[in-house]
């Protein structure tokens, strides 16, 4: 195989991989989020069952629900592959889903935001491959003239 033929094959591979990566990476992230994503509010330190029972008796309609069950962290977020044993759907607000984590043990659920962060880099790499393949064939065509 000559060097020119090798470059052509490499450019074709770059074109194909670049095009596939530009489509497949965001599609995969979207499918993962749609199939396995769940919007939750994190609880850093879940309360013991007796404390939850006491908090329920003191809770009044209109007050936030998450503090009944523990210390909430931040805003609601979408996580992937949630463990069912760590989910809490409070009867006070069934539209809310709480997820218990122990930050001291390093329990950090996979966030949809993290997946999309890596998709950005995959798309940049795919774009570079696609651009390299296109530039190779443009350069080759200009050289023939």
Residue frames relative to the residue before (quaternion, step in Angstrom):
aa qw qx qy qz dx dy dz
X 1.0000 0.0000 0.0000 0.0000 0.00 0.00 0.00
X 0.3675 -0.7388 0.5218 0.2165 3.55 -0.79 1.02
X 0.6648 -0.5107 0.3671 0.4031 3.53 -1.29 0.37
X 0.6391 0.5325 -0.3246 0.4501 3.58 1.00 -0.82
X 0.6580 0.4945 -0.2999 0.4823 3.57 0.97 -0.90
X 0.6292 0.5329 -0.3318 0.4583 3.61 1.00 -0.77
X 0.6469 0.5130 -0.3122 0.4699 3.59 1.00 -0.84
X 0.6415 0.5240 -0.3249 0.4565 3.58 1.00 -0.80
X 0.6560 0.4973 -0.3082 0.4768 3.57 0.95 -0.87
X 0.6525 0.5087 -0.3127 0.4665 3.60 0.94 -0.88
X 0.6515 0.5074 -0.3170 0.4664 3.60 1.00 -0.79
X 0.6418 0.5111 -0.3248 0.4706 3.61 1.00 -0.77
X 0.6357 0.5130 -0.3215 0.4789 3.58 1.00 -0.82
X 0.6449 0.5159 -0.3173 0.4662 3.60 0.98 -0.85
X 0.6344 0.5283 -0.3260 0.4607 3.60 0.99 -0.81
X 0.6911 0.4790 -0.2798 0.4633 3.57 0.84 -1.00
X 0.6867 0.4743 -0.2916 0.4675 3.60 0.83 -0.96
X 0.6395 0.5301 -0.3229 0.4536 3.59 1.00 -0.77
X 0.6779 0.4818 -0.2917 0.4725 3.57 0.91 -0.93
X 0.6560 0.4995 -0.3139 0.4707 3.59 0.94 -0.86
X 0.6711 0.5132 -0.3011 0.4422 3.60 0.90 -0.88
X 0.6466 0.5250 -0.3272 0.4462 3.58 1.01 -0.76
X 0.7137 0.4113 -0.2462 0.5107 3.57 1.13 -0.62
X 0.7188 0.4990 -0.2647 0.4053 3.58 0.79 -1.05
X 0.6460 0.5485 -0.3433 0.4049 3.63 0.89 -0.83
X 0.7266 0.3910 -0.2841 0.4884 3.65 0.68 -0.89
X 0.6055 0.5545 -0.3592 0.4437 3.59 1.09 -0.62
X 0.6531 0.5084 -0.3076 0.4694 3.58 0.97 -0.86
X 0.6570 0.4978 -0.3162 0.4697 3.60 0.94 -0.83
X 0.6473 0.5163 -0.3199 0.4606 3.57 0.97 -0.82
X 0.6619 0.4995 -0.3022 0.4701 3.59 0.95 -0.90
X 0.6369 0.5248 -0.3280 0.4597 3.61 0.96 -0.84
X 0.6782 0.4869 -0.2940 0.4653 3.56 0.89 -0.93
X 0.6777 0.4912 -0.2978 0.4591 3.59 0.94 -0.85
X 0.7386 0.4371 -0.2365 0.4555 3.58 0.91 -0.90
X 0.8310 0.2178 -0.0706 0.5069 3.58 0.87 -0.94
X 0.5270 0.6607 -0.4008 0.3538 3.61 1.25 0.00
X 0.0238 -0.7709 0.6365 -0.0005 3.50 -1.20 0.64
X 0.3290 -0.7402 0.5524 0.1966 3.58 -0.85 0.97
X 0.0422 0.8146 -0.5662 0.1185 3.54 -0.62 1.22
X 0.2864 -0.6633 0.6416 0.2575 3.51 -1.45 0.02
X 0.3921 -0.7376 0.5023 0.2233 3.58 -0.77 1.04
X 0.1601 -0.7364 0.6485 0.1072 3.54 -1.19 0.73
X 0.3372 -0.7766 0.4997 0.1828 3.58 -0.51 1.19
X 0.7996 0.0598 -0.0064 0.5975 3.56 0.83 -0.96
X 0.2224 -0.7972 0.5457 0.1313 3.59 -0.16 1.22
X 0.4588 -0.6825 0.5019 0.2680 3.55 -1.08 0.77
X 0.5658 -0.5731 0.4731 0.3572 3.55 -1.25 0.52
X 0.6583 -0.5461 0.3397 0.3911 3.62 -1.12 0.58
X 0.6571 0.5043 -0.3327 0.4508 3.63 0.98 -0.71
X 0.6345 0.5082 -0.3255 0.4830 3.60 1.10 -0.68
X 0.6170 0.5341 -0.3408 0.4668 3.59 1.05 -0.76
X 0.6475 0.5159 -0.3199 0.4608 3.60 0.94 -0.86
X 0.6621 0.4900 -0.3067 0.4769 3.59 0.96 -0.83
X 0.6551 0.5136 -0.3132 0.4572 3.61 0.95 -0.86
X 0.6184 0.5504 -0.3424 0.4443 3.58 1.06 -0.71
X 0.6639 0.5025 -0.3154 0.4552 3.59 0.98 -0.78
X 0.7110 0.4416 -0.2539 0.4847 3.60 1.11 -0.64
X 0.5523 0.6349 -0.3867 0.3772 3.60 1.24 -0.29
X 0.1444 -0.7718 0.6146 0.0757 3.59 -1.05 0.83
X 0.6069 -0.5716 0.4080 0.3722 3.55 -1.11 0.70
X 0.7293 0.3744 -0.3094 0.4820 3.55 -0.93 0.97
X 0.6140 0.5170 -0.3517 0.4817 3.59 1.22 -0.32
X 0.6030 -0.5567 0.4056 0.4024 3.61 -1.16 0.44
X 0.4261 -0.7348 0.4841 0.2103 3.55 -1.02 0.90
X 0.6086 0.6185 -0.3559 0.3470 3.60 0.93 -0.86
X 0.6603 0.5186 -0.3434 0.4208 3.68 0.85 -0.75
X 0.5135 0.6224 -0.4323 0.4025 3.61 1.18 -0.28
X 0.7800 0.3819 -0.1579 0.4700 3.55 0.95 -0.97
X 0.7794 -0.2267 0.1577 0.5624 3.60 1.20 -0.29
X 0.6476 -0.4973 0.3986 0.4176 3.54 -1.30 -0.34
X 0.2685 -0.7851 0.5331 0.1654 3.61 -0.42 1.16
X 0.2401 -0.7531 0.5986 0.1299 3.55 -1.19 0.70
X 0.8840 -0.0235 0.0074 0.4669 3.56 -0.80 1.04
X 0.7115 -0.4278 0.3707 0.4165 3.48 -1.38 -0.49
X 0.6425 -0.4905 0.3892 0.4417 3.59 -1.22 0.22
X 0.0467 -0.7933 0.6068 -0.0149 3.56 -1.07 0.82
X 0.4268 -0.6674 0.5395 0.2851 3.54 -1.28 0.33
X 0.0625 -0.7860 0.6147 0.0202 3.56 -0.83 1.02
X 0.3609 -0.7188 0.5557 0.2103 3.54 -1.26 0.49
X 0.8497 0.1496 -0.1260 0.4896 3.56 -1.20 0.66
X 0.0973 0.8214 -0.5500 0.1154 3.59 0.81 1.03
X 0.3975 -0.6937 0.5473 0.2473 3.57 -1.00 0.86
X 0.4582 -0.7179 0.4455 0.2760 3.63 -0.60 1.08
X 0.6325 0.5539 -0.3426 0.4194 3.61 1.05 -0.65
X 0.7103 0.4422 -0.2587 0.4827 3.61 1.18 -0.40
X 0.5511 0.6107 -0.3902 0.4136 3.59 1.29 0.03
X 0.0662 -0.7573 0.6488 0.0351 3.54 -1.13 0.78
X 0.0742 -0.7535 0.6523 0.0351 3.57 -0.85 1.03
X 0.2663 -0.8136 0.4926 0.1564 3.60 -0.14 1.26
X 0.4803 -0.6707 0.4780 0.3017 3.60 -0.95 0.81
X 0.5734 0.5976 -0.3782 0.4136 3.62 1.19 -0.43
X 0.7799 0.0086 0.0122 0.6257 3.61 1.18 -0.65
X 0.1922 -0.8356 0.5041 0.1040 3.62 0.10 1.25
X 0.5891 0.5721 -0.3787 0.4269 3.60 1.21 -0.28
X 0.6443 0.5034 -0.3001 0.4913 3.59 1.30 -0.31
X 0.0844 -0.7667 0.6339 0.0559 3.56 -1.07 0.79
X 0.1656 -0.7807 0.5993 0.0620 3.56 -0.82 1.06
X 0.1368 -0.7836 0.6038 0.0513 3.57 -1.10 0.73
X 0.2818 -0.7896 0.5250 0.1470 3.57 -0.57 1.15
X 0.0126 0.7736 -0.6327 0.0323 3.56 -1.01 0.92
X 0.2319 -0.7274 0.6247 0.1640 3.53 -1.25 0.52
X 0.2821 -0.8008 0.5078 0.1459 3.56 -0.12 1.31
X 0.5942 0.5747 -0.3671 0.4265 3.61 1.12 -0.58
X 0.7073 0.4191 -0.2508 0.5111 3.59 1.12 -0.64
X 0.5251 -0.6630 0.3974 0.3562 3.58 1.27 0.05
X 0.3672 0.7195 -0.5070 0.3009 3.58 1.10 0.57
X 0.1462 0.7745 -0.5964 0.1519 3.54 -0.40 1.26
X 0.3086 -0.7725 0.5201 0.1937 3.61 -0.41 1.15
X 0.5352 -0.6133 0.4778 0.3304 3.56 -1.22 0.58
X 0.2204 -0.7951 0.5567 0.0970 3.54 -0.59 1.18
X 0.5796 -0.5749 0.4560 0.3543 3.53 -1.18 0.64
X 0.5979 0.5813 -0.3406 0.4344 3.57 1.09 -0.74
X 0.6448 0.5171 -0.3137 0.4674 3.60 1.02 -0.78
X 0.6343 0.5230 -0.3263 0.4666 3.58 0.98 -0.84
X 0.6797 0.4784 -0.2938 0.4721 3.59 0.90 -0.88
X 0.5732 0.5694 -0.3798 0.4506 3.61 1.12 -0.52
X 0.7023 0.4452 -0.2673 0.4870 3.59 0.91 -0.91
X 0.5766 0.5687 -0.3743 0.4517 3.59 1.14 -0.54
X 0.5990 0.5686 -0.3557 0.4375 3.58 1.03 -0.74
X 0.6964 0.4566 -0.2772 0.4794 3.59 0.90 -0.89
X 0.6136 0.5315 -0.3467 0.4700 3.58 1.07 -0.67
X 0.6686 0.4889 -0.3025 0.4716 3.58 0.98 -0.78
X 0.6149 0.5243 -0.3520 0.4724 3.59 1.04 -0.66
X 0.6608 0.4977 -0.3017 0.4740 3.59 0.92 -0.88
X 0.6555 0.5022 -0.3095 0.4715 3.58 0.97 -0.82
X 0.6400 0.5259 -0.3180 0.4612 3.55 1.03 -0.78
X 0.6336 0.5201 -0.3239 0.4725 3.56 1.03 -0.77
X 0.6444 0.5101 -0.3177 0.4729 3.59 0.97 -0.84
X 0.6627 0.5054 -0.3032 0.4621 3.56 0.90 -0.93
X 0.6609 0.5030 -0.2987 0.4701 3.57 0.94 -0.88
X 0.6380 0.5209 -0.3298 0.4613 3.60 0.98 -0.80
X 0.6589 0.5045 -0.3098 0.4641 3.59 0.95 -0.84
X 0.6622 0.4956 -0.3082 0.4700 3.57 0.94 -0.87
X 0.6639 0.5132 -0.3070 0.4491 3.58 0.89 -0.91
X 0.6087 0.5551 -0.3555 0.4416 3.58 1.04 -0.72
X 0.7251 0.4319 -0.2574 0.4705 3.58 0.80 -0.98
X 0.5990 0.5255 -0.3639 0.4823 3.63 1.11 -0.54
X 0.6551 0.5061 -0.3101 0.4674 3.59 0.90 -0.89
X 0.6508 0.5182 -0.3104 0.4601 3.58 0.97 -0.87
X 0.6609 0.4984 -0.3050 0.4709 3.61 0.97 -0.85
X 0.6645 0.4954 -0.3077 0.4672 3.61 0.96 -0.84
X 0.6366 0.5420 -0.3250 0.4420 3.57 1.06 -0.70
X 0.6254 0.5564 -0.3348 0.4326 3.61 1.09 -0.64
X 0.6347 0.5677 -0.3321 0.4057 3.60 1.05 -0.68
